[in-house]
Amino acid sequence: MSAVQEQIAVPLFFSDNAVAKVRELVEDEGNPDLRLRVFVTGGGCSGFQYGFSFDDSQEDEDTAVERDGVTLLVDPMSYQYLVGATVDYQEGLQGSQFVVQNPNATSTCGCGSSFAI
């Protein structure tokens, strides 16, 4: 499968750092059914903002991306804004956090948690 075909087949990307952190958090909780849910809501200084939560259930309409035994869930409304995006986990001076690198965003705020399309 070529890289272009793989990108079409996978709507979202899950970085190595994000996979490792989710696995660590799931193990700490002792619940192997937990999945990382990423979602988009209205608000923030740029119009939309990203949110993250852990969920132990998957809805029928959710898109699930599995990598190395770790699952990322996205609801249908958020999916349209996140196609082609990468969920990453970064540690830096501002703390540790999951972040979204989104090619669909036309602008982002300084903190990186909100964006505009």
Number of C-alpha atoms within 10 A of each C-alpha: 7 6 8 8 9 10 13 11 10 14 17 23 21 22 14 13 15 22 21 15 18 20 20 12 14 18 12 10 10 10 11 13 13 22 23 23 20 21 19 20 13 12 12 15 15 19 15 19 19 20 15 15 11 16 13 11 10 17 10 8 10 16 19 21 18 16 13 10 9 21 19 25 24 23 18 12 13 16 19 13 18 24 16 18 18 18 22 18 19 15 10 7 6 8 7 10 14 18 18 20 14 19 14 15 16 10 15 19 14 10 9 14 17 23 24 16 13
